[in-house]
Amino acid sequence: MRFISAVLAALLSLTLVTAPAATAVQVERVSRAELLERAESWRTANNGSQVPYSMQEYWTDGYRQDCSGFVSMAAKLGNENPWGGPNTVALASSDYTEPVAISDLLPGDLLIDAVDEPGTDFRHVVIFEKWTKDDRSEYLAYEQRGGFGTDHRPLTYGLEPNSAYQPYRLRNVTG
């Protein structure tokens, strides 16, 4: 009996060790144009005004009203988890995104600061729309920012040397 138990335990552990790991979370596909349209929708979703920023509150669509909840909504990443969409650290993981070069940014790509360092801006994500200057020193982006809410403005996050912001491409975006 001990021998059979030992064999079964060995087979079970071998099966668990060799089982393939999931490489990405399964989410709905979204086009670049639709992602940007969804981001734009939060600029007037609050009776003609922007959705207010909150790390604790959830908008009527079930997404958290902070930057990562906003990106999750725009990119159709789902809001089933208890946080109203993946947080900024999760967005920077291979479950949802892959790194790209700044020079390769396309509409709907993200710039993410997934680092939480005391005394600095901490964890934030914005949606890249397009370059505003020929020298690529500024871009137009959508963001959900504290003290304001949903915004669409020129930014330079990630363009400074040694910036904590890194460029990423969402795995579920098409086009």
Beta strands, then each sheet from edge to edge (+ up, - down):
strand 1: 30-31
strand 2: 97-99
strand 3: 110-113
strand 4: 124-131
strand 5: 139-145
strand 6: 149-155
strand 7: 166-170
strand 8: 173-174
sheet 1: 1+ 8+
sheet 2: 2+ 7- 3+ 4- 5+ 6-
end
